[in-house]
Amino acid sequence: MKTTVHIPDALLEEARKIAYREHTTIKALIEEGLCLSIESRKNQKKFRLRKATYKGNGLPIGISHVFLASICATP
């Protein structure tokens, strides 16, 4: 499959040097890089936010959500 990718000039120049030195192609380097990137993402654990609840009975009597919102909104 063909596609167009915009690569910064400095990065492409470095890739050309590596390709020349290793007797390979830019295409092969891009494929290798994509494979490594995809593989490393497959091995990452999915982020899970831990349950962080407070064992209480909610807001104290006399304090409303509106009051708390007004405090948070004050710079």
Contact map, one row per residue, 1 for C-alpha under 8 A:
111000000000000000000000000000000000000000000000000000000000000000000000000
111100000000000000000000000000000000000000000000000000000000000000000000000
111110000000000000000000000000000000000000000000000000000000000000000000000
011111000000000000000000000000000000000000000000000000000000000000000000000
001111100000000000000000000000000000000000000000000000000000000000000000000
000111110000000000000000000000000000000000000000000000000000000000000000000
000011111011000000000000000000000000000000000000000000000000000000000000000
000001111111000000000000000000000000000000000000000000000000000000000000000
000000111111100000000000000000000000000000000000000000000000000000000000000
000000011111110000000000000000000000000000000000000000000000000000000000000
000000111111111000000000000000000000000000000000000000000000000000000000000
000000111111111100000000000000000000000000000000000000000000000000000000000
000000001111111110000000000000000000000000000000000000000000000000000000000
000000000111111111000000000000000000000000000000000000000000000000000000000
000000000011111111100000010010000000000000000000000000000000000000000000000
000000000001111111110000110000000000000000000000000000000000000000000000000
000000000000111111111000000000000000000000000000000000000000000000000000000
000000000000011111111100000000000000000000000000000000000000000000000000000
000000000000001111111111110010000000000000000000000000000000000000000000000
000000000000000111111111100000000000000000000000000000000000000000000000000
000000000000000011111111000000000000000000000000000000000000000000000000000
000000000000000001111111000000000000000000000000000000000000000000000000000
000000000000000000111111100000000000000000000000000000000000000000000000000
000000000000000000111111110110000000000000000000000000000000000000000000000
000000000000000100110011111110000000000000000000000000000000000000000000000
000000000000001100100001111111000000000000000000000000000000000000000000000
000000000000000000000000111111100000000000000000000000000000000000000000000
000000000000000000000001111111110000000000000000000000000000000000000000000
000000000000001000100001111111111000000000000000000000000000000000000000000
000000000000000000000000011111111100000000000000000000000000000000000000000
000000000000000000000000001111111110000000000000000000000000000000000000000
000000000000000000000000000111111111000000000000000000000000000000000000000
000000000000000000000000000011111111100000000000000000000000000000000000000
000000000000000000000000000001111111110000000000000000000000000000000000000
000000000000000000000000000000111111111000000000000000000000000000000000000
000000000000000000000000000000011111111100000000000000000000000000000000000
000000000000000000000000000000001111111110000000000000000000000000000000000
000000000000000000000000000000000111111111000000000000000000000000000000000
000000000000000000000000000000000011111111100000000000000000000000000000000
000000000000000000000000000000000001111111110000000000000000000000000000000
000000000000000000000000000000000000111111110000000000000000000000000000000
000000000000000000000000000000000000011111110000000000000000000000000000000
000000000000000000000000000000000000001111111000000000000000000000000000000
000000000000000000000000000000000000000111111100000000000000000000000000000
000000000000000000000000000000000000000000111110000000000000000000000000000
000000000000000000000000000000000000000000011111000000000000000000000000000
000000000000000000000000000000000000000000001111100000000000000000000000000
000000000000000000000000000000000000000000000111110000000000000000000000000
000000000000000000000000000000000000000000000011111000000000000000000000000
000000000000000000000000000000000000000000000001111100000000000000000000000
000000000000000000000000000000000000000000000000111110000000000000000000000
000000000000000000000000000000000000000000000000011111000000000000000000000
000000000000000000000000000000000000000000000000001111100000000000000000000
000000000000000000000000000000000000000000000000000111110000000000000000000
000000000000000000000000000000000000000000000000000011111000000000000000000
000000000000000000000000000000000000000000000000000001111100000000000000000
000000000000000000000000000000000000000000000000000000111111000000000000000
000000000000000000000000000000000000000000000000000000011111000000000000000
000000000000000000000000000000000000000000000000000000001111101100000000000
000000000000000000000000000000000000000000000000000000001111111000000000000
000000000000000000000000000000000000000000000000000000000011111000000000000
000000000000000000000000000000000000000000000000000000000001111100000000000
000000000000000000000000000000000000000000000000000000000011111110110000000
000000000000000000000000000000000000000000000000000000000010011111110000000
000000000000000000000000000000000000000000000000000000000000001111111000000
000000000000000000000000000000000000000000000000000000000000000111111100000
000000000000000000000000000000000000000000000000000000000000001111111110000
000000000000000000000000000000000000000000000000000000000000001111111111000
000000000000000000000000000000000000000000000000000000000000000011111111100
000000000000000000000000000000000000000000000000000000000000000001111111110
000000000000000000000000000000000000000000000000000000000000000000111111110
000000000000000000000000000000000000000000000000000000000000000000011111111
000000000000000000000000000000000000000000000000000000000000000000001111111
000000000000000000000000000000000000000000000000000000000000000000000111111
000000000000000000000000000000000000000000000000000000000000000000000001111
